[in-house]
Amino acid sequence: MSRTQLSIPVGLLVENALTSGAPEEVIIEWLQRRDYAQLLTLVKESAMDFDERLQTAADIGEDWEKAIRHGYEFKFLHINGLKRLLDFRFDRKVDRDYVQEDLSLRHIHLTAQEIELLQSLIGRQWIVQAEETAAVEEHSRESELSSHIPVRIQLKFP
């Protein structure tokens, strides 16, 4: 079964809704009913226009429900969308948790499971790879206390 592919607006709708911490089926029910009152008190970005993004999904035929239940991948994701995804999904922010260098992001500390998930979401366009630097080697020696791996994300085809 192929993964559901989502555009940036619909993918970020899914990610923002998931930040609520509510069970997937509850999120789906709220979105189906377009009842955002409780959801907006729980999500990371309450200013997001859920109606507009749900309408976009309907207009272009993207199955956001299936994406919430079974996962998805972005069709395309620009650098700013990638940074928003990192914030929604992993609570990582530029200049606080990683550095942006042109069209790549460096020094993002993620677990192996988070790296695998991120690669499944953005792998059509971006590469997530462990960084190979002296700082990484030093971190590796100290990592018995932490399971986070410093990674770099860069475009597959610059």
N, C-alpha and C positions, 0 to 999 in steps of 0.2 A: 504494500500500500504506500503510495507516494505521500509525502508530507504536504500539508496544506501550505500554500504560499500566500503571504499577505503583503499588501502595500504598507508603506511607512505609517500613514494615518491609522489604519486598522490594526496593525501590529502594536503600535504604541497605545491604542485604546485597550487592547488585550493586556498589555503589560501594566498599564495604570490600574485597570480593574483588578488585576491579580495582587497589586500592592495592598489591597484592602484586607487581605488575610482571610476573607470570607471563603467558605467552601465553593468550589467551582460551580456546582449546580445552583447555589444561591445567587452567585454572580450572574449566571446565565439567565435565571428567572428575573432578576432585577432589570437586566438589559432588555430582555424580551418584552417586559411590561413597560419599559422606559420609565421605571420608577427609580430615580437616582437619589432620592432623599437620604437614605441610609448609606448608600455607596459613597456619596460625596463626602460624608463625614469620616470615611475610613481610608480613602485613596491618597496617594502621595501628591497628586496634582488635581486638586478639586476644581480648578478653573478650566479644565479640559471640557470641550463641548462634545459630550457623549452623543447627543442627537445627531449632530453633523457627521460624526465619524461612523455611526451606525448607518446613516443614510448613504455615506460613501461606500460602505461595505455592501449595502443592498444594490446600489447603482452599478457597481463593478463585479458583483457576484462573488464576493469573498465570504467564506464560511467561518465567521469568527467563533461560532459555537463549537465547531469541530476543533478549531485551533485551541480553544481553552481546554477542551476535554483531552485532546490527543497530541498537542504540540503543533508547531508550525515552523516555517522559516521565512525570512524576509525575501521578497523578490529582488529588492534593491534597498540599500541602506547607505545614505550619505554620512559623513563624519559626525554631523550634529545629531542625526538620528541615533548613531552608534553611542554617542555620549549620553543621550537620554535613556537608551536601553540599559546602559551600564548603571545609571542612577536608579531606574525603576527596578530592575531585576536583582542587582547586587549591591545597591547603595554605595556606589563608587562615583566620586565626583572629580572632574578635572581640577588640577592644581591642589587638591587636597589628598587624593588617593592615587593619582597618576599624572603623567606629563604628556601634553600633546606636542608632537614635532611634525609640522606640516600635516600630512594625511596619515600619520601613524600615532598610536597611543602607546606609551611605555611605562614600565614599572607598575603595572596593575597586578595586585596580589590576589590570586584566586585559588580555590581548591581544585584538585583534579576533576571533581564532579562538576564544579562551576565552569571550568574550561571546556569540558565536553559539552555541557548544555549550551554555552555561548557559541561554540563552533557549530552546533546543530542549528542555531538561530541565524547565524550570519555567514556560514561557510560558503555560500554561493559566490560571495564577493570578497570576503575578508579572511585572512589567515591569523590564527591565534597560536603563538608559539612561545615556548619558554625562552627567556632572555639568557644569553651567554655572555656574562660580564664578570669581572672580578667581584663586584658587589653581590652578584647572584651566587657565586661560589661561596662567599662568606656567609650569605643568608642560608645557603644549603646546609652549612655546618651547624648553624643555629636552629635549623628548621625542625629539629626533633620536638621542639615545643609547639611549633606551628606547622600546619599542613598546607599553608598558602605558598603558592609558587609565583614568582614574578614573571609576568608575560608581556609580550608586545603584540599589538594588533596592527596589521598593515594590509593594504589593498593587495589582492592577488595579482592584479594586472595594473600596475601604476601608469 
